[in-house]
Amino acid sequence: MKKSILGLRTCIYKVGDLQKAKEWYANVFETEAYFDEPFYVGFNIGGYELGLLPEENPTAEKTPTVLTYWGVEDIEKEYQKFLDNGATEHEKPTNVGGELMVSTVKDPWGNLVGLIYNPHFKLEE
């Protein structure tokens, strides 16, 4: 049976300063935006879309309702890199069973950015 839900495609973060956010995300994810317009900035992160949208009424007080984890090979190193680049601590790297580790930071615009080390994750083909 063919599945109708194909999997994650895009994660969007709303930001108060699109230019600064574009530079910040390019730095911490070590990649340049492939789409760069005043209404949207898009990055290709390992085949997934990380998008930035400008907020009409910027706020750093965002209520987290959905959390996206970006896969990493070394969670401690990446977590520290985000902090060194201006993110604030939200959840330190934590073992959540077996080898799985997760952490979250807040970007300079108040968005939660999750990091996960999961050596068992494989893309379904």
C-alpha positions as CSV (number, residue, x, y, z in Angstrom):
1,M,0.0,0.0,0.0
2,K,1.4,3.4,-1.0
3,K,1.7,5.8,1.9
4,S,0.0,9.2,1.6
5,I,2.2,10.9,4.2
6,L,5.7,11.2,2.7
7,G,7.7,12.4,5.8
8,L,9.2,15.6,7.0
9,R,9.8,18.3,4.3
10,T,10.1,21.7,6.0
11,C,10.7,23.2,9.4
12,I,9.9,26.9,9.6
13,Y,11.2,29.4,12.2
14,K,9.7,32.9,12.5
15,V,12.2,35.6,13.2
16,G,12.2,39.3,13.9
17,D,15.2,40.2,11.8
18,L,15.4,38.1,8.6
19,Q,18.9,39.3,7.6
20,K,20.5,38.6,11.0
21,A,18.6,35.3,11.2
22,K,19.8,34.3,7.8
23,E,23.4,35.0,8.8
24,W,23.0,33.2,12.2
25,Y,21.5,30.1,10.7
26,A,24.0,29.9,7.9
27,N,26.8,30.0,10.5
28,V,25.4,27.4,13.0
29,F,24.3,25.0,10.2
30,E,27.4,25.7,8.2
31,T,25.5,26.2,4.9
32,E,24.3,29.1,2.8
33,A,20.7,29.8,1.9
34,Y,19.7,28.5,-1.5
35,F,16.6,30.7,-1.5
36,D,16.8,34.3,-0.3
37,E,13.9,36.7,-0.6
38,P,12.5,39.4,1.7
39,F,9.5,37.1,2.4
40,Y,11.4,33.8,3.0
41,V,14.9,32.3,3.3
42,G,15.4,28.6,2.7
43,F,18.3,26.3,3.6
44,N,18.8,22.7,2.5
45,I,19.9,20.8,5.6
46,G,20.7,17.2,4.7
47,G,17.8,17.1,2.2
48,Y,15.3,18.8,4.5
49,E,14.1,22.4,4.3
50,L,14.9,24.9,7.1
51,G,12.9,28.0,6.4
52,L,12.9,31.5,7.9
53,L,9.8,33.7,7.9
54,P,9.8,37.3,9.0
55,E,7.5,38.0,11.9
56,E,5.1,40.9,11.6
57,N,5.1,41.4,15.4
58,P,8.5,40.0,16.6
59,T,8.5,38.4,20.0
60,A,11.1,36.4,21.8
61,E,8.4,34.9,24.0
62,K,7.3,32.0,21.9
63,T,5.2,29.1,23.2
64,P,6.8,25.9,22.1
65,T,4.1,23.6,20.7
66,V,6.1,21.6,18.1
67,L,9.8,20.6,18.4
68,T,12.0,19.6,15.5
69,Y,15.2,17.8,16.2
70,W,18.1,18.2,13.7
71,G,20.3,15.1,13.5
72,V,23.9,15.5,14.6
73,E,27.0,13.2,15.0
74,D,28.4,14.9,18.1
75,I,25.6,16.4,20.2
76,E,27.9,18.0,22.9
77,K,30.0,19.7,20.2
78,E,27.0,21.0,18.2
79,Y,25.1,22.1,21.4
80,Q,28.2,24.1,22.5
81,K,28.6,25.6,19.0
82,F,25.0,26.9,19.1
83,L,25.6,28.4,22.6
84,D,28.9,30.0,21.4
85,N,27.0,31.6,18.6
86,G,24.3,33.3,20.7
87,A,21.7,30.6,21.3
88,T,20.5,30.2,24.9
89,E,20.4,27.0,26.9
90,H,17.0,25.3,27.1
91,E,17.8,21.6,27.7
92,K,21.4,20.3,28.0
93,P,22.3,17.2,26.1
94,T,20.4,14.4,27.8
95,N,20.4,10.6,27.3
96,V,16.8,9.5,26.6
97,G,17.5,5.8,26.3
98,G,20.2,3.6,24.9
99,E,22.5,5.8,22.8
100,L,19.9,8.4,22.0
101,M,20.7,11.9,23.2
102,V,18.6,15.1,22.7
103,S,19.1,18.8,23.6
104,T,17.4,22.1,22.8
105,V,18.5,25.6,22.5
106,K,16.6,28.9,21.9
107,D,17.8,30.9,18.9
108,P,18.2,34.7,19.3
109,W,14.5,35.1,18.3
110,G,13.1,32.7,20.9
111,N,12.6,29.6,18.7
112,L,13.4,26.2,20.1
113,V,15.9,24.3,18.0
114,G,16.3,20.6,18.8
115,L,19.4,18.5,18.3
116,I,19.4,14.7,18.3
117,Y,22.0,12.0,18.2
118,N,20.4,8.8,17.0
119,P,22.7,6.3,15.5
120,H,19.8,4.0,14.7
121,F,17.8,6.4,12.5
122,K,17.7,5.5,8.8
123,L,15.6,7.1,6.1
124,E,12.9,4.9,4.7
125,E,13.2,4.3,1.0
